[in-house]
Amino acid sequence: MRKTLLILLACALVPGGAYAGDFSSSAIGTTGAQFLTMDIGARGIGLGGAYTAVTNDANSLYWNPAGLAKIPRVSASFMYTRYVEDVTYQSGSYAQRLNDTAVIAGGFRYQDLGAITHTDTSDNDLGKFHPRNYVGELGWGQSVYDLSDSEVDIDVGASVRWIHSDLLEHADGYAGDLGVQSRFYSGRIPFDMAFVAQNMGMGQRFDVKRDTLPFRAKLGGAIHPIRGLMLSLDAVMPIDNTPYGALGGEYSMEVQKNIKMMLRGGFNGMNVNDLGVVSAISFGMGLSVSDITFDYGFSPLGALGNQVHRFSVSFNLPAKVSRRYRER
C-alpha cells in the first residue's frame, strides 16, 4: 500500500505534456478549461484558498478528494456566484458515507458567460450567443488504516470529471485528481498536512489541437494553536504560471447550543502581479445552526474595480456510532 501511494503521487507530480517553459510566467495563456480553477464553497474562498489540508465536506470533491473521508455521514453543499457583467457560476456537491472507511461523492459545476454579440471578420452583427461550461464529477475518499496509527491518521481520495464547453463550437474533456490528507498527533499541538494533484487528464479539442488542462499541485498544512482558532497555509504550483502561496485563518465561537459563528480571512498570491495586492485579500463568515451551515465569502478584483460575493449552503448529517470516530 505504501509503495502504491508513493507511485501515484510521483506520477501526479509530472503531468503528461509538461514542457520546459511550464510552471513559470512564460506559460501564462497556454492552457484551456480555466473554469476548472474557479474555486467553489464560500468557506474555502474566505480562507484565501488555503484549504487543501482543511477541507472536510462535500466541497472536498473540488479542493482535495481525500477530505471526503472525514465526512461523518452525509454532506451536501450548494454555491451561487455572480462575477463581472453577466457571468455567473454555480456548483452543487453531495457525499455519502458507505462504511467506516469509505465515502462516495458526486457534483456539478455550471458557468454561464451571459449573452455575447457574434460578429464575423467584417464586424457584421450575427446575433447573440451564450457561452456555457459544464463539469460533472465523481469522487471517492478512503481512510487508510494500514498507514494510520496512534500518531498519524491517513486519508486518500480520487476524483474524475467530465468537462463540456458549449461555445460557438462544442468540446469535451476528461480530468481527475489525486489527494492525501494526514493528521499528526506526535507534537504538543496536532497539525494537518495534505497534498493534491488537480486536473490531470485529456483536455478539450475545439479544432485540430487538444488544449492542455490547467494542472495544479498543492501542498497544504493547518494547525489549531488555541481553542476555536485555525490557521492554514497552501503552496500552489500551477502548470501555466509561477508558483504562489495562500494563507488563511478562521475563528469560530459558540453562540449558544447548536449555534456557531465563524469569522475568516485569507490572502492568495495568484493575481497579485496582475490585479494588485488588494485582489489577494479575502474575507468571510459563517453561521452554523444544528446541521446546516450558511457561508459567505468576499474578495475584491483589484484593478478591475469589482467585488465578488459568494454564498453557499451546506448540510452535514452527524455520524452514527462508528468505530473510526469512537476510537478518536
C-alpha positions, 0 to 999 in steps of 0.5 A: 500500500505504501509503495502504491501511494508513493507511485501515484503521487510521483506520477501526479507530480509530472503531468503528461505534456509538461514542457520546459517553459511550464510552471513559470510566467512564460506559460501564462495563456497556454492552457484551456478549461480555466473554469476548472480553477474557479474555486467553489464553497464560500468557506474555502474562498474566505480562507484565501484558498488555503484549504487543501489540508482543511477541507472536510465536506462535500466541497472536498470533491473540488479542493482535495478528494481525500477530505471526503473521508472525514465526512461523518455521514452525509454532506451536501453543499450548494454555491451561487456566484455572480462575477463581472457583467453577466457571468455567473457560476454555480456548483452543487456537491453531495457525499455519502458515507458507505462504511467506516472507511469509505465515502462516495461523492458526486457534483456539478459545476455550471458557468454561464458567460451571459449573452455575447454579440457574434460578429464575423471578420467584417464586424457584421452583427450575427446575433447573440450567443451564450457561452456555457461550461459544464463539469460533472464529477465523481469522487471517492475518499478512503481512510487508510488504516494500514498507514494510520496509527496512534500518531498519524491518521491517513486519508486518500481520495480520487476524483474524475470529471467530465468537462463540456464547453458549449461555445460557438463550437462544442468540446469535451474533456476528461480530468481527475485528481489525486489527494492525501490528507494526514493528521499528526498527533506526535507534537504538543499541538496536532497539525494537518498536512495534505497534498493534491494533484488537480486536473490531470487528464485529456483536455478539450479539442475545439479544432485540430489541437487538444488544449492542455488542462490547467494542472495544479499541485498543492501542498497544504498544512493547518494547525489549531494553536488555541481553542476555536482558532485555525490557521492554514497555509497552501503552496500552489504550483500551477502548470501555466504560471509561477508558483504562489502561496495562500494563507488563511485563518478562521475563528469560530465561537459558540453562540449558544447550543447548536449555534456557531459563528465563524469569522475568516480571512485569507490572502492568495498570491495568484493575481497579485502581479496582475490585479494588485495586492488588494485582489489577494485579500479575502474575507468571510463568515459563517453561521452554523445552526444544528446541521446546516451551515450558511457561508459567505465569502468576499474578495475584491478584483483589484484593478478591475474595480469589482467585488465578488460575493459568494454564498453557499449552503451546506448540510452535514448529517452527524455520524452514527456510532462508528468505530473510526470516530469512537476510537478518536 
